Amino acid sequence: MEIGTTGETAGPVWVGLPGGLLTLRRLLLVLWTAALTVATGVLLGVLVGPAWAAFGGLWLAVLAWGWVMLGRNWRSWRYAERADDLLISRGVLWREQTVVPYGRMQLVEVTSGPLERRFGLASVQLHTAAAATDAKIPGLVPQEAERLRDRLSELGEARSAGL
């Protein structure tokens, strides 16, 4: 923890994820629910009868619920760099906070799949000796992901227990 100007300890400085990840996830939600709505409506309309085709609209309720849940999940993701470790916090109902000591990191990767690249996003994957403490920060701007990778690698080497 850092010491504030008045002498009391201040908490870590949390950084949230950029909005591109939320946009990507919501776009995928819209595409999948639209496809499922049409497929369900057509199949039910042809196989059972035209009145049953309206049940394809149930996917629209899934869309509305998913839209809200994706926003809540996106807002829950954050990370903080401290002097000796990296904190990653996520989760809405079940809050999960991962603490990765810099000296325990063995590998820091920056990955970006085709959709992530299209939206200008990258993920930072942290690997430690214990698989249970591996951590990932998704949806970062590539420059921030590379900066974070370089900083974590540098701090890991300075602690000389990993990397």
DSSP file with accessible surface (Angstrom, degrees, kcal/mol):
  #  RESIDUE AA STRUCTURE BP1 BP2  ACC     N-H-->O    O-->H-N    N-H-->O    O-->H-N    TCO  KAPPA ALPHA  PHI   PSI    X-CA   Y-CA   Z-CA
    1    1 A M              0   0  141      0, 0.0     2,-0.3     0, 0.0    10,-0.2   0.000 360.0 360.0 360.0 153.7    0.0    0.0    0.0
    2    2 A E  E     -A   10   0A 109      8,-1.2     8,-3.7     9,-0.1     2,-0.5  -0.663 360.0-122.7 -98.0 150.8    1.1    3.5   -0.6
    3    3 A I  E     -A    9   0A 117     -2,-0.3     6,-0.2     6,-0.2     5,-0.1  -0.805  27.6-140.2 -94.4 126.0    1.3    6.2    2.1
    4    4 A G    >   -     0   0   27      4,-2.9     3,-1.4    -2,-0.5    -1,-0.0  -0.202  28.8 -98.1 -76.1 175.0   -0.8    9.3    1.4
    5    5 A T  T 3  S+     0   0  152      1,-0.3    -1,-0.1     2,-0.1    -2,-0.0   0.781 123.8  53.0 -68.6 -23.0    0.2   12.9    2.1
    6    6 A T  T 3  S-     0   0   96      2,-0.2    -1,-0.3     1,-0.0     3,-0.1   0.433 120.9-105.3 -93.3   0.8   -1.7   12.9    5.3
    7    7 A G  S <  S+     0   0   50     -3,-1.4     2,-0.1     1,-0.4    -2,-0.1   0.150  82.3 117.2 103.1 -21.4    0.1    9.8    6.6
    8    8 A E  S    S-     0   0  119     -5,-0.1    -4,-2.9     1,-0.1    -1,-0.4  -0.468  72.4-101.0 -81.6 157.4   -2.8    7.2    6.2
    9    9 A T  E     -A    3   0A  86     -6,-0.2     2,-0.3    -2,-0.1    -6,-0.2  -0.575  33.4-149.1 -79.5 136.2   -2.4    4.3    3.8
   10   10 A A  E     -A    2   0A  43     -8,-3.7    -8,-1.2    -2,-0.3     3,-0.1  -0.781  17.6-116.1-102.3 148.9   -4.0    4.6    0.5
   11   11 A G        -     0   0   41     -2,-0.3    -9,-0.1     1,-0.2    -1,-0.1  -0.154  46.1 -72.6 -73.8 175.4   -5.4    1.6   -1.4
   12   12 A P        -     0   0   28      0, 0.0     2,-0.8     0, 0.0    -1,-0.2  -0.274  47.1-109.5 -67.3 157.0   -4.1    0.5   -4.8
   13   13 A V        -     0   0   97     68,-0.3    68,-0.5    -3,-0.1     2,-0.3  -0.803  38.3-150.2 -90.4 108.3   -4.8    2.5   -7.9
   14   14 A W        -     0   0   67     -2,-0.8     2,-0.5    66,-0.1    66,-0.2  -0.606   7.8-158.5 -85.2 141.4   -7.3    0.3   -9.9
   15   15 A V  E     -B   79   0B  58     64,-3.0    64,-2.1    -2,-0.3     2,-0.1  -0.979   9.7-149.3-120.0 126.0   -7.4    0.4  -13.7
   16   16 A G  E     -B   78   0B  47     -2,-0.5    62,-0.2    62,-0.2    59,-0.1  -0.327  27.5 -92.1 -85.8 173.2  -10.6   -0.7  -15.5
   17   17 A L        -     0   0   12     60,-0.8   123,-0.1    57,-0.4    -1,-0.1  -0.587  43.2-104.4 -85.1 149.0  -10.8   -2.3  -18.9
   18   18 A P    >>  -     0   0   41      0, 0.0     3,-1.0     0, 0.0     4,-0.5  -0.269  31.5-110.4 -68.2 160.7  -11.3   -0.1  -22.1
   19   19 A G  H 3> S+     0   0   36      1,-0.2     4,-2.3     2,-0.2     5,-0.2   0.627 102.8  83.0 -70.0 -13.9  -14.7   -0.1  -23.7
   20   20 A G  H 3> S+     0   0   22      1,-0.2     4,-2.5     2,-0.2    -1,-0.2   0.868  88.1  54.1 -60.3 -35.9  -13.7   -2.0  -26.8
   21   21 A L  H <> S+     0   0    5     -3,-1.0     4,-2.5   118,-0.4    -1,-0.2   0.926 108.6  48.3 -65.0 -42.5  -14.0   -5.4  -25.0
   22   22 A L  H  X S+     0   0   22     -4,-0.5     4,-2.5     2,-0.2     5,-0.2   0.923 111.3  50.8 -63.7 -42.4  -17.6   -4.6  -24.0
   23   23 A T  H  X S+     0   0   81     -4,-2.3     4,-2.3     2,-0.2    -2,-0.2   0.931 111.4  48.1 -60.4 -46.3  -18.4   -3.5  -27.6
   24   24 A L  H  X S+     0   0   11     -4,-2.5     4,-2.3     2,-0.2    -2,-0.2   0.942 113.4  46.4 -60.7 -47.8  -16.9   -6.8  -29.0
   25   25 A R  H  X S+     0   0   78     -4,-2.5     4,-2.1     1,-0.2    -1,-0.2   0.894 113.4  48.6 -65.7 -38.8  -18.8   -9.0  -26.5
   26   26 A R  H  X S+     0   0   49     -4,-2.5     4,-2.5    -5,-0.2    -1,-0.2   0.884 109.4  53.0 -69.8 -36.1  -22.1   -7.2  -27.1
   27   27 A L  H  X S+     0   0   73     -4,-2.3     4,-2.6    -5,-0.2    -2,-0.2   0.934 109.8  48.1 -62.9 -44.6  -21.7   -7.4  -30.8
   28   28 A L  H  X S+     0   0   58     -4,-2.3     4,-2.6     1,-0.2     5,-0.3   0.901 110.4  52.5 -61.7 -40.1  -21.2  -11.2  -30.6
   29   29 A L  H  X S+     0   0   34     -4,-2.1     4,-2.7     2,-0.2     5,-0.3   0.934 110.6  47.1 -60.9 -46.2  -24.2  -11.4  -28.3
   30   30 A V  H  X S+     0   0   54     -4,-2.5     4,-2.4     1,-0.2     5,-0.2   0.932 113.2  48.6 -62.6 -45.2  -26.4   -9.5  -30.9
   31   31 A L  H  X S+     0   0   98     -4,-2.6     4,-2.2     1,-0.2    -2,-0.2   0.935 114.8  44.2 -62.3 -46.0  -25.1  -11.7  -33.8
   32   32 A W  H  X S+     0   0  170     -4,-2.6     4,-2.5     2,-0.2     5,-0.2   0.919 115.5  46.2 -67.2 -44.0  -25.7  -15.0  -32.0
   33   33 A T  H  X S+     0   0    5     -4,-2.7     4,-2.5    -5,-0.3    -1,-0.2   0.881 111.8  52.1 -69.7 -33.5  -29.1  -14.1  -30.6
   34   34 A A  H  X S+     0   0   50     -4,-2.4     4,-2.4    -5,-0.3     5,-0.2   0.939 112.0  46.2 -64.0 -45.6  -30.2  -12.7  -34.0
   35   35 A A  H  X S+     0   0   57     -4,-2.2     4,-2.7    -5,-0.2    -2,-0.2   0.917 114.7  47.1 -62.4 -42.9  -29.2  -16.0  -35.7
   36   36 A L  H  X S+     0   0   61     -4,-2.5     4,-2.7     2,-0.2     5,-0.3   0.869 110.1  53.6 -68.1 -35.8  -30.9  -18.1  -33.0
   37   37 A T  H  X S+     0   0   29     -4,-2.5     4,-2.5    -5,-0.2     5,-0.2   0.950 113.6  41.9 -62.3 -48.3  -34.0  -16.0  -33.2
   38   38 A V  H  X S+     0   0   96     -4,-2.4     4,-2.9     2,-0.2     5,-0.3   0.944 116.5  48.1 -65.5 -46.8  -34.3  -16.5  -36.9
   39   39 A A  H  X S+     0   0   46     -4,-2.7     4,-2.6    -5,-0.2     5,-0.2   0.928 114.7  45.1 -61.9 -45.1  -33.4  -20.2  -36.8
   40   40 A T  H  X S+     0   0   37     -4,-2.7     4,-2.7    -5,-0.2     5,-0.3   0.932 114.8  48.5 -65.3 -44.2  -35.8  -20.9  -34.0
   41   41 A G  H  X S+     0   0   13     -4,-2.5     4,-2.3    -5,-0.3    -2,-0.2   0.927 114.7  44.6 -62.0 -44.8  -38.6  -19.0  -35.6
   42   42 A V  H  X S+     0   0   85     -4,-2.9     4,-2.5    -5,-0.2     5,-0.3   0.949 115.5  46.8 -67.1 -47.5  -38.1  -20.6  -39.0
   43   43 A L  H  X S+     0   0  105     -4,-2.6     4,-2.8    -5,-0.3     5,-0.4   0.934 116.5  43.2 -61.5 -47.3  -37.8  -24.1  -37.6
   44   44 A L  H  X>S+     0   0   48     -4,-2.7     4,-2.3    -5,-0.2     5,-2.2   0.893 114.0  52.2 -65.6 -38.6  -40.8  -23.8  -35.4
   45   45 A G  H  <5S+     0   0   21     -4,-2.3    -2,-0.2    -5,-0.3    -1,-0.2   0.898 117.6  37.3 -63.6 -40.0  -42.8  -22.1  -38.1
   46   46 A V  H  <5S+     0   0  113     -4,-2.5    -2,-0.2    -5,-0.2    -1,-0.2   0.914 125.6  35.9 -78.7 -44.2  -42.1  -24.9  -40.6
   47   47 A L  H  <5S+     0   0  134     -4,-2.8    -3,-0.2    -5,-0.3    -2,-0.2   0.845 135.0  14.6 -82.4 -35.6  -42.2  -27.9  -38.3
   48   48 A V  T  <5S-     0   0   81     -4,-2.3    -3,-0.2    -5,-0.4    -4,-0.1   0.775 116.1 -74.8-112.1 -41.0  -45.0  -27.0  -35.9
   49   49 A G    >>< -     0   0   16     -5,-2.2     3,-1.0     1,-0.1     4,-0.7  -0.664  40.6 -86.4 150.0 155.3  -46.9  -24.0  -37.3
   50   50 A P  G >4 S+     0   0  117      0, 0.0     3,-0.9     0, 0.0     4,-0.4   0.831 120.0  59.4 -57.8 -33.7  -46.7  -20.3  -38.0
   51   51 A A  G >4 S+     0   0   85      1,-0.3     3,-1.0     2,-0.2     4,-0.2   0.855 101.0  56.1 -65.0 -32.5  -48.1  -19.4  -34.5
   52   52 A W  G X4 S+     0   0  129     -3,-1.0     3,-1.8     1,-0.2    -1,-0.3   0.690  86.9  79.3 -73.1 -18.1  -45.2  -21.2  -32.9
   53   53 A A  G X< S+     0   0   31     -3,-0.9     3,-2.0    -4,-0.7     4,-0.3   0.795  77.9  72.5 -60.5 -26.2  -42.6  -19.1  -34.8
   54   54 A A  G X  S+     0   0   80     -3,-1.0     3,-2.0    -4,-0.4    -1,-0.3   0.767  79.7  74.0 -62.1 -22.6  -43.2  -16.3  -32.2
   55   55 A F  G X  S+     0   0  102     -3,-1.8     3,-1.6     1,-0.3    -1,-0.3   0.699  78.4  74.9 -66.5 -15.7  -41.3  -18.4  -29.7
   56   56 A G  G X  S+     0   0    1     -3,-2.0     3,-1.5     1,-0.3    -1,-0.3   0.791  81.7  71.5 -61.4 -25.3  -38.2  -17.5  -31.6
   57   57 A G  G X> S+     0   0   31     -3,-2.0     3,-1.6    -4,-0.3     4,-0.7   0.642  73.7  82.5 -67.1 -13.7  -38.6  -14.1  -29.9
   58   58 A L  H X> S+     0   0  111     -3,-1.6     4,-1.4     1,-0.3     3,-0.7   0.821  80.9  65.8 -60.0 -28.1  -37.6  -15.6  -26.6
   59   59 A W  H <> S+     0   0   80     -3,-1.5     4,-2.3    -4,-0.3    -1,-0.3   0.774  90.7  63.8 -64.2 -23.7  -34.0  -15.1  -27.7
   60   60 A L  H <> S+     0   0   97     -3,-1.6     4,-2.3    -4,-0.2    -1,-0.2   0.854  99.7  51.7 -68.6 -32.2  -34.7  -11.3  -27.6
   61   61 A A  H <X S+     0   0   64     -4,-0.7     4,-2.6    -3,-0.7     5,-0.2   0.897 108.6  51.3 -67.2 -38.7  -35.2  -11.7  -23.8
   62   62 A V  H  X S+     0   0   60     -4,-1.4     4,-3.1     2,-0.2     5,-0.2   0.907 108.6  52.6 -62.3 -40.2  -31.9  -13.5  -23.7
   63   63 A L  H  X S+     0   0   40     -4,-2.3     4,-2.5     2,-0.2    -2,-0.2   0.939 110.2  46.4 -60.3 -47.9  -30.4  -10.6  -25.6
   64   64 A A  H  X S+     0   0   59     -4,-2.3     4,-1.6     2,-0.2    -2,-0.2   0.930 116.2  44.7 -62.4 -45.6  -31.7   -8.0  -23.1
   65   65 A W  H  X S+     0   0  170     -4,-2.6     4,-2.4     1,-0.2    -2,-0.2   0.934 114.7  48.6 -64.4 -45.0  -30.6  -10.0  -20.1
   66   66 A G  H  X S+     0   0    8     -4,-3.1     4,-2.9    -5,-0.2     5,-0.2   0.874 105.8  58.2 -63.6 -37.0  -27.2  -10.7  -21.7
   67   67 A W  H  X S+     0   0  111     -4,-2.5     4,-1.5    -5,-0.2    -1,-0.2   0.936 111.2  41.5 -58.1 -46.5  -26.7   -7.0  -22.6
   68   68 A V  H  X S+     0   0   82     -4,-1.6     4,-2.2     2,-0.2    -2,-0.2   0.927 115.0  50.3 -68.1 -44.8  -27.1   -6.0  -19.0
   69   69 A M  H  X S+     0   0   60     -4,-2.4     4,-2.8     1,-0.2     5,-0.2   0.891 107.6  53.3 -64.2 -39.6  -24.9   -8.9  -17.6
   70   70 A L  H  X S+     0   0   39     -4,-2.9     4,-2.7     2,-0.2    -1,-0.2   0.901 109.0  50.2 -62.4 -39.9  -22.1   -8.2  -20.0
   71   71 A G  H  X S+     0   0    0     -4,-1.5     4,-2.2    -5,-0.2    -2,-0.2   0.927 112.1  46.7 -62.9 -43.2  -22.0   -4.5  -18.9
   72   72 A R  H  X S+     0   0  105     -4,-2.2     4,-1.1     2,-0.2    -2,-0.2   0.915 113.8  48.1 -65.6 -41.9  -21.9   -5.6  -15.2
   73   73 A N  H  X S+     0   0   54     -4,-2.8     4,-0.8     1,-0.2     3,-0.5   0.927 111.0  50.8 -64.8 -43.0  -19.2   -8.2  -15.9
   74   74 A W  H >< S+     0   0   57     -4,-2.7     3,-0.9     1,-0.2   -57,-0.4   0.913 109.1  51.0 -61.6 -42.9  -17.1   -5.7  -17.9
   75   75 A R  H 3< S+     0   0  153     -4,-2.2    -1,-0.2     1,-0.2    -2,-0.2   0.764 103.7  60.6 -66.3 -23.4  -17.3   -3.1  -15.1
   76   76 A S  H 3< S+     0   0    9     -4,-1.1     2,-0.3    -3,-0.5    -1,-0.2   0.737  84.5  92.3 -78.3 -21.0  -16.1   -5.7  -12.6
   77   77 A W    <<  +     0   0   31     -3,-0.9   -60,-0.8    -4,-0.8     2,-0.3  -0.594  50.4 138.1 -77.7 131.6  -12.8   -6.3  -14.3
   78   78 A R  E     -BC  16  89B  82     11,-2.2    11,-2.8    -2,-0.3     2,-0.3  -0.977  29.6-156.5-162.8 162.7   -9.9   -4.2  -13.0
   79   79 A Y  E     -BC  15  88B   3    -64,-2.1   -64,-3.0    -2,-0.3     2,-0.4  -0.968   1.1-160.8-144.0 158.0   -6.2   -4.5  -12.2
   80   80 A A  E     - C   0  87B   0      7,-2.3     7,-2.9    -2,-0.3     2,-0.6  -0.995  13.4-141.4-143.2 134.7   -3.7   -2.7  -10.0
   81   81 A E  E     + C   0  86B  42    -68,-0.5   -68,-0.3    -2,-0.4     5,-0.2  -0.856  27.5 179.0 -95.0 122.6    0.1   -2.6  -10.0
   82   82 A R        -     0   0   65      3,-2.6    -2,-0.0    -2,-0.6   -80,-0.0  -0.588  44.4 -91.9-112.4-179.2    1.6   -2.5   -6.6
   83   83 A A  S    S+     0   0   75     -2,-0.2     3,-0.1     1,-0.2    -1,-0.0   0.889 120.0  15.2 -62.6 -39.8    5.2   -2.5   -5.4
   84   84 A D  S    S+     0   0  105      1,-0.1    18,-1.9    18,-0.1    19,-0.4   0.497 127.5  18.6-115.5  -8.4    5.5   -6.3   -5.1
   85   85 A D  E     - D   0 101B  23     16,-0.3    -3,-2.6    17,-0.1     2,-0.4  -0.970  64.3-114.5-156.3 170.1    2.6   -7.8   -6.9
   86   86 A L  E     -CD  81 100B   0     14,-2.3    14,-2.8    -2,-0.3     2,-0.4  -0.951  26.1-152.1-113.1 131.2   -0.2   -7.4   -9.5
   87   87 A L  E     -CD  80  99B   4     -7,-2.9    -7,-2.3    -2,-0.4     2,-0.4  -0.885  10.1-173.2-104.0 135.1   -3.8   -7.5   -8.3
   88   88 A I  E     -CD  79  98B   0     10,-2.6    10,-3.3    -2,-0.4     2,-0.4  -0.996   6.1-174.2-127.3 125.5   -6.6   -8.6  -10.7
   89   89 A S  E     +CD  78  97B   2    -11,-2.8   -11,-2.2    -2,-0.4     2,-0.3  -0.952  14.2 147.2-123.3 139.0  -10.2   -8.3   -9.6
   90   90 A R  E     + D   0  96B  42      6,-2.4     6,-3.3    -2,-0.4   -13,-0.1  -0.980  18.0  82.6-159.7 164.0  -13.3   -9.5  -11.4
   91   91 A G        -     0   0   14    -18,-0.3     4,-0.1    -2,-0.3     5,-0.0   0.059  40.2-145.3 111.0 143.2  -16.8  -10.9  -10.8
   92   92 A V  S    S+     0   0   55      2,-0.2     3,-0.2     3,-0.1   -19,-0.0   0.830  98.1  15.9-102.6 -63.2  -20.2   -9.6  -10.0
   93   93 A L  S    S+     0   0  138      1,-0.3     2,-0.7     2,-0.0    -2,-0.0   0.935 137.4  35.9 -77.9 -49.0  -21.9  -12.2   -7.8
   94   94 A W  S    S-     0   0  215      2,-0.0     2,-0.3     0, 0.0    -1,-0.3  -0.896  85.0-149.9-108.6 103.9  -18.7  -14.0   -6.8
   95   95 A R        -     0   0  125     -2,-0.7     2,-0.4    -3,-0.2    -4,-0.2  -0.551  13.8-168.8 -74.3 131.4  -15.9  -11.5   -6.5
   96   96 A E  E     -D   90   0B 101     -6,-3.3    -6,-2.4    -2,-0.3     2,-0.5  -0.990   7.1-173.6-125.8 129.0  -12.5  -13.0   -7.3
   97   97 A Q  E     -D   89   0B 108     -2,-0.4     2,-0.4    -8,-0.2    -8,-0.2  -0.987   6.2-163.1-125.3 123.3   -9.2  -11.2   -6.6
   98   98 A T  E     -D   88   0B  19    -10,-3.3   -10,-2.6    -2,-0.5     2,-0.5  -0.896   2.6-160.6-107.2 133.1   -6.0  -12.7   -7.8
   99   99 A V  E     -D   87   0B  63     -2,-0.4   -12,-0.2   -12,-0.2    -2,-0.0  -0.966   7.1-172.6-113.5 118.9   -2.6  -11.6   -6.4
  100  100 A V  E     -D   86   0B   0    -14,-2.8   -14,-2.3    -2,-0.5     2,-0.1  -0.923  17.0-142.3-114.6 106.8    0.4  -12.4   -8.6
  101  101 A P  E >>  -D   85   0B  55      0, 0.0     3,-1.4     0, 0.0     4,-0.5  -0.449  14.5-132.0 -65.6 136.5    3.7  -11.7   -7.0
  102  102 A Y  G >4 S+     0   0    0    -18,-1.9     3,-1.2     1,-0.3   -17,-0.1   0.887 105.2  57.3 -57.5 -39.6    6.2  -10.3   -9.6
  103  103 A G  G 34 S+     0   0   11    -19,-0.4    -1,-0.3     1,-0.2   -18,-0.1   0.658 103.0  54.9 -68.7 -14.6    8.9  -12.7   -8.4
  104  104 A R  G <4 S+     0   0  171     -3,-1.4    25,-0.7    58,-0.1    -1,-0.2   0.546  80.6 109.4 -95.1  -8.8    6.7  -15.7   -9.1
  105  105 A M  E <<  +E  128   0C   0     -3,-1.2    58,-2.4    -4,-0.5    23,-0.2  -0.503  36.6 174.3 -72.5 133.7    5.9  -14.9  -12.7
  106  106 A Q  E     +     0   0C 111     21,-3.2     2,-0.3     1,-0.4    22,-0.2   0.686  67.8  13.5-105.9 -30.2    7.6  -17.2  -15.2
  107  107 A L  E     -E  127   0C  82     20,-1.6    20,-3.0    56,-0.1     2,-0.5  -0.987  54.4-165.2-151.0 137.1    6.0  -16.0  -18.4
  108  108 A V  E     -E  126   0C  13     -2,-0.3     2,-0.3    18,-0.2    18,-0.2  -0.988  19.5-173.8-125.6 118.8    4.1  -12.9  -19.5
  109  109 A E  E     -E  125   0C  76     16,-2.9    16,-2.8    -2,-0.5     2,-0.5  -0.874  19.8-153.2-114.5 147.5    2.3  -13.2  -22.9
  110  110 A V  E     +E  124   0C  39     -2,-0.3     2,-0.3    14,-0.2    14,-0.2  -0.986  25.6 179.2-114.0 121.1    0.4  -10.7  -25.0
  111  111 A T  E     -E  123   0C  54     12,-2.5    12,-3.2    -2,-0.5     2,-0.3  -0.906  14.1-179.7-123.0 153.5   -2.2  -12.4  -27.2
  112  112 A S        -     0   0   35     -2,-0.3    10,-0.1    10,-0.2    -2,-0.0  -0.837  12.0-156.3-154.9 111.0   -4.7  -11.1  -29.7
  113  113 A G     >  -     0   0   26     -2,-0.3     4,-2.9     1,-0.1     5,-0.2  -0.178  41.7 -89.3 -77.3 178.1   -7.1  -13.3  -31.7
  114  114 A P  H  > S+     0   0   98      0, 0.0     4,-2.0     0, 0.0     5,-0.1   0.904 127.8  43.9 -59.7 -43.8   -8.6  -12.2  -35.0
  115  115 A L  H  > S+     0   0   86      2,-0.2     4,-1.6     1,-0.2     5,-0.1   0.904 113.5  51.5 -68.8 -39.6  -11.7  -10.5  -33.5
  116  116 A E  H  4>S+     0   0   36      1,-0.2     5,-3.0     2,-0.2     4,-0.2   0.928 110.2  49.1 -61.3 -44.0   -9.6   -8.9  -30.8
  117  117 A R  H ><5S+     0   0  155     -4,-2.9     3,-1.3     3,-0.2    -1,-0.2   0.904 107.2  55.5 -62.0 -39.5   -7.2   -7.5  -33.5
  118  118 A R  H 3<5S+     0   0  196     -4,-2.0    -1,-0.2     1,-0.3    -2,-0.2   0.858 113.9  40.8 -61.5 -33.4  -10.2   -6.2  -35.5
  119  119 A F  T 3<5S-     0   0   63     -4,-1.6    -1,-0.3    -3,-0.2    -2,-0.2   0.311 118.5-110.4 -97.4   7.2  -11.4   -4.3  -32.4
  120  120 A G  T < 5S+     0   0   36     -3,-1.3     2,-0.3    -4,-0.2    -3,-0.2   0.908  72.5 134.9  67.2  44.1   -7.8   -3.1  -31.5
  121  121 A L      < -     0   0    4     -5,-3.0     2,-0.3    20,-0.2    -1,-0.2  -0.865  30.8-179.6-124.5 157.7   -7.6   -5.3  -28.3
  122  122 A A  E     - F   0 140C   3     18,-2.4    18,-2.9    -2,-0.3     2,-0.4  -0.968  17.3-136.3-148.4 159.5   -5.1   -7.6  -26.7
  123  123 A S  E     -E  111   0C   0    -12,-3.2   -12,-2.5    -2,-0.3     2,-0.5  -0.923   8.4-141.6-119.9 146.8   -4.9   -9.8  -23.6
  124  124 A V  E     -EF 110 137C   0     13,-2.4    13,-2.8    -2,-0.4     2,-0.5  -0.940  16.9-165.2-107.4 123.4   -2.1  -10.2  -21.1
  125  125 A Q  E     -EF 109 136C  39    -16,-2.8   -16,-2.9    -2,-0.5     2,-0.5  -0.947   2.4-159.7-111.6 125.6   -1.6  -13.7  -19.8
  126  126 A L  E     -EF 108 135C   0      9,-3.5     9,-1.8    -2,-0.5     2,-0.4  -0.917   5.3-164.7-106.9 128.1    0.5  -14.3  -16.7
  127  127 A H  E     +E  107   0C  46    -20,-3.0   -21,-3.2    -2,-0.5   -20,-1.6  -0.942   9.7 176.4-114.9 134.4    2.0  -17.7  -16.0
  128  128 A T  E     -E  105   0C  10     -2,-0.4   -23,-0.2     2,-0.3     6,-0.1  -0.742  47.3 -97.9-123.4 175.6    3.4  -18.8  -12.7
  129  129 A A  S    S+     0   0   83    -25,-0.7     2,-0.6    -2,-0.2   -24,-0.1   0.869 113.6  62.9 -63.3 -35.4    4.8  -22.1  -11.4
  130  130 A A  S >  S-     0   0   52    -26,-0.2     3,-1.7     1,-0.1    -2,-0.3  -0.825  76.9-151.6 -93.8 118.3    1.4  -22.9   -9.8
  131  131 A A  G >  S+     0   0   83     -2,-0.6     3,-1.4     1,-0.3    -1,-0.1   0.795  92.4  67.3 -60.1 -27.1   -1.3  -23.2  -12.4
  132  132 A A  G 3  S+     0   0  101      1,-0.3    -1,-0.3    -3,-0.1    -3,-0.0   0.747 100.0  49.5 -67.1 -21.9   -3.9  -22.0   -9.9
  133  133 A T  G <  S+     0   0   53     -3,-1.7    -1,-0.3     2,-0.1    -2,-0.2   0.356  78.4 122.1-101.6   6.1   -2.3  -18.5   -9.8
  134  134 A D    <   -     0   0   49     -3,-1.4     2,-0.3    -4,-0.2    -7,-0.2  -0.421  45.1-170.2 -61.5 145.1   -2.1  -18.0  -13.6
  135  135 A A  E     -F  126   0C   3     -9,-1.8    -9,-3.5    -2,-0.1     2,-0.4  -0.958  16.6-157.1-141.7 157.7   -4.1  -14.9  -14.5
  136  136 A K  E     -F  125   0C  90     -2,-0.3   -11,-0.2   -11,-0.2   -13,-0.0  -0.997   7.4-161.2-138.1 139.9   -5.3  -13.1  -17.5
  137  137 A I  E     -F  124   0C   1    -13,-2.8   -13,-2.4    -2,-0.4     3,-0.4  -0.955  26.4-162.4-118.0 106.3   -6.3   -9.5  -18.2
  138  138 A P  E     +     0   0C  10      0, 0.0   -15,-0.2     0, 0.0  -117,-0.1  -0.456  55.6  25.3 -88.3 160.9   -8.5   -9.4  -21.3
  139  139 A G  E    S+     0   0C   0      1,-0.2  -118,-0.4    -2,-0.1   -16,-0.2   0.736  72.8 152.6  70.1  30.6   -9.4   -6.5  -23.7
  140  140 A L  E     -F  122   0C   2    -18,-2.9   -18,-2.4    -3,-0.4    -1,-0.2  -0.551  55.4 -99.5 -88.1 156.5   -6.5   -4.1  -23.2
  141  141 A V    >>  -     0   0   62    -20,-0.2     4,-2.5    -2,-0.2     3,-0.6  -0.543  40.1-117.6 -65.8 136.3   -5.4   -1.6  -25.9
  142  142 A P  H 3> S+     0   0   37      0, 0.0     4,-2.6     0, 0.0     5,-0.2   0.860 113.5  53.2 -51.2 -38.5   -2.3   -3.3  -27.5
  143  143 A Q  H 3> S+     0   0  130      1,-0.2     4,-2.3     2,-0.2     5,-0.1   0.905 111.4  45.9 -64.8 -40.0    0.0   -0.5  -26.4
  144  144 A E  H <> S+     0   0   52     -3,-0.6     4,-2.8     2,-0.2     5,-0.2   0.895 111.6  52.2 -68.8 -38.7   -1.1   -0.9  -22.8
  145  145 A A  H  X S+     0   0    0     -4,-2.5     4,-2.6     2,-0.2    -2,-0.2   0.928 112.3  45.2 -63.2 -42.9   -0.8   -4.7  -23.0
  146  146 A E  H  X S+     0   0   90     -4,-2.6     4,-2.6    -5,-0.2     5,-0.2   0.899 113.2  50.2 -68.1 -40.4    2.8   -4.4  -24.3
  147  147 A R  H  X S+     0   0   96     -4,-2.3     4,-2.7    -5,-0.2     5,-0.2   0.941 112.7  46.9 -61.4 -44.5    3.7   -1.8  -21.7
  148  148 A L  H  X S+     0   0    0     -4,-2.8     4,-3.0     2,-0.2     5,-0.3   0.919 111.8  50.7 -64.6 -43.3    2.2   -4.0  -18.9
  149  149 A R  H  X S+     0   0   75     -4,-2.6     4,-2.6    -5,-0.2     5,-0.2   0.948 112.9  46.0 -58.6 -47.8    4.1   -7.1  -20.3
  150  150 A D  H  X S+     0   0   86     -4,-2.6     4,-2.5     2,-0.2    -2,-0.2   0.918 114.8  47.1 -63.5 -42.6    7.4   -5.2  -20.4
  151  151 A R  H  X S+     0   0   86     -4,-2.7     4,-2.7    -5,-0.2     5,-0.2   0.930 113.6  47.0 -66.3 -44.6    6.9   -3.7  -16.9
  152  152 A L  H  X S+     0   0    0     -4,-3.0     4,-2.6     2,-0.2    -2,-0.2   0.902 112.9  49.7 -65.5 -38.7    5.9   -7.1  -15.4
  153  153 A S  H  X S+     0   0   27     -4,-2.6     4,-2.4    -5,-0.3    -1,-0.2   0.926 112.2  48.4 -63.2 -43.8    8.8   -8.8  -17.1
  154  154 A E  H  X S+     0   0  128     -4,-2.5     4,-2.1    -5,-0.2    -2,-0.2   0.929 114.0  45.2 -63.1 -45.6   11.2   -6.1  -15.8
  155  155 A L  H  X S+     0   0   19     -4,-2.7     4,-1.7     1,-0.2    -1,-0.2   0.874 111.5  53.6 -67.8 -35.9    9.8   -6.4  -12.2
  156  156 A G  H  X>S+     0   0    0     -4,-2.6     4,-0.7    -5,-0.2     6,-0.7   0.910 110.4  46.5 -63.6 -42.2    9.9  -10.2  -12.4
  157  157 A E  H ><5S+     0   0  130     -4,-2.4     3,-0.6     1,-0.2    -2,-0.2   0.890 109.3  54.9 -66.5 -38.3   13.6  -10.1  -13.4
  158  158 A A  H 3<5S+     0   0   72     -4,-2.1    -1,-0.2     1,-0.2    -2,-0.2   0.859 108.7  47.6 -64.1 -32.9   14.3   -7.6  -10.7
  159  159 A R  H 3<5S-     0   0   89     -4,-1.7    -1,-0.2    -5,-0.1    -2,-0.2   0.611  95.9-155.4 -81.3 -14.9   12.8  -10.0   -8.1
  160  160 A S  T <<5 +     0   0  101     -4,-0.7    -3,-0.1    -3,-0.6    -2,-0.1   0.623  65.0 102.7  50.8  25.0   14.9  -12.8   -9.7
  161  161 A A  S   <S+     0   0   72     -5,-0.7    -1,-0.2   -56,-0.1     2,-0.1   0.601  89.5   9.3-104.8 -15.7   12.6  -15.6   -8.5
  162  162 A G              0   0   22     -6,-0.7   -56,-0.3     1,-0.1   -58,-0.1  -0.404 360.0 360.0-135.2-148.9   10.9  -16.1  -11.9
  163  163 A L              0   0   69    -58,-2.4   -57,-0.1    -2,-0.1    -1,-0.1   0.839 360.0 360.0  26.4 360.0   11.2  -15.0  -15.5
